[in-house]
Every structure is written in structure tokens, then in C-alpha cells.
Amino acid sequence: MDEKMHHSAGGNEDYERIMEQCRKLARAKISEIMTMNEPFFGTEQGRAMIEEQMYGVVLQMLSYVQTNMILSRKEKQRRGIEAAKAAGVKLGRKQKYNAKDHIETIRKLENKEINTKQALDEIGVCKTTLVKMKKELRENNLI
């Protein structure tokens, strides 16, 4: 197999290149078998059978290698995540708004000094986010 196959990233181009390599390999092996003076293998049906079997073997081998690469990558990823968590790195999407920065506005809302629309405009969030912020502040006994 040529060097390009070792660096393939996927896609139809890679599939075509792999199949071309299979065809070359099959033709070479068919030529070897034909020199053994086996009458069946010299026929078109015999050639097709051999090619088919060789494609199957090569594709199974490629599938096995790809599966192992995927499992290896997932294992490395899992270890990396564990190491990051152990180091105290917070994973996931960063919060866009910090509820603690808006305690005063939310207190005014809770005391009915302002209405929900005014609170939303002042903080600049949607209603769902405001509800989440209020819940977070209640859970931490800040309002």
C-alpha cells in the first residue's frame, strides 16, 4: 500500500485510493495463481471470485485498523478529560452571565420594585436565563 494511505483523513477520495490498491494487489495475486496452471482460476469467474475475496480481506483489515485507532483516540481523550478534571479545569461551555453580578437587579425584581421586563432589559438576558439566575441565587442564599 502506498504512503498516501497512511495519512488519509476519510472521504470518497480515500475510499477510491484504497479500492485501487486492492485492485492492484488482486491483479498481482491473480497472475501468480494463474501461473499455477489451475484451469478454474484462469476463467473470468475464477478471477472475479479471487478479487472479491481479496477485497473482503483487505477491507476487513482496514476496518480493524480504523476501529483500533478510534478506540485509542477515545481512550486518550478520556484520560485527558480525567487529568483536566483532577487539575481543577472546568470543562464545558462557559456561562455567558454570572448571576452574582446582577444580585441587586434580581433583588429589586423579587421585592417588586421593578417588573420582569425591566429586569430583562437591565441584565440583557432572556426570560429563561433570568429564571436560572434567580434559582442559582436562591440556592446560594444570596436573595
QUIUR-V636725 format. One record per backbone hydrogen bond with DSSP energy under -0.5 kcal/mol. CO is the residue of the C=O (numbers start at 1). NH is the residue of the N-H. E is the energy in kcal/mol with one decimal. If there is no record, write none. Layout:
# QUIUR-V636725
CO,NH,E  CO,NH,E
This chain:
# QUIUR-V636725
2,5,-0.9  2,6,-0.5  3,6,-1.0  3,7,-0.6  4,7,-1.1  5,8,-1.2  11,15,-1.6  12,16,-2.6  13,17,-2.2  14,18,-2.5  15,19,-2.7  16,20,-2.3  17,21,-2.0  18,22,-2.3  19,23,-2.5  20,24,-2.4  21,25,-2.4  22,26,-3.0  23,27,-2.8  24,28,-2.1  25,29,-2.3  26,30,-2.8  27,31,-2.2  28,32,-1.8  29,33,-2.5  30,34,-2.8  31,35,-1.3  33,36,-1.8  33,38,-0.6  34,37,-1.5  37,39,-0.7  38,42,-0.9  39,42,-0.6  40,43,-1.5  40,46,-0.6  43,47,-2.4  44,48,-2.4  45,49,-2.1  46,50,-2.2  47,51,-2.9  48,52,-2.5  49,53,-2.2  50,54,-2.6  51,55,-2.8  52,56,-2.2  53,57,-2.2  54,58,-2.6  55,59,-2.9  56,60,-2.2  57,61,-2.2  58,62,-2.5  59,63,-2.4  60,64,-2.3  61,65,-2.4  62,66,-2.6  63,67,-2.6  64,68,-2.2  65,69,-2.2  66,70,-2.5  67,71,-2.6  68,72,-2.3  69,73,-2.4  70,74,-2.5  71,75,-2.2  72,76,-2.3  73,77,-2.3  74,78,-2.6  75,79,-2.4  76,80,-2.3  77,81,-2.5  78,82,-2.4  79,83,-2.5  80,84,-2.3  81,85,-2.6  82,86,-2.4  83,87,-1.6  84,89,-2.7  85,88,-1.4  89,91,-0.6  97,99,-0.6  98,101,-1.3  99,102,-1.8  100,103,-0.9  102,106,-2.3  103,107,-2.8  104,108,-2.2  105,109,-2.0  106,110,-2.6  107,111,-2.4  108,113,-3.0  108,114,-0.9  109,112,-1.3  115,119,-2.1  116,120,-2.8  117,121,-2.4  118,122,-2.5  119,123,-2.6  120,124,-2.8  120,125,-0.9  126,130,-2.1  127,131,-2.4  128,132,-2.1  129,133,-2.6  130,134,-2.6  131,135,-2.3  132,136,-2.5  133,137,-2.4  134,138,-2.3  135,139,-2.7  136,140,-1.6  137,142,-3.2  137,143,-0.7  138,141,-1.9
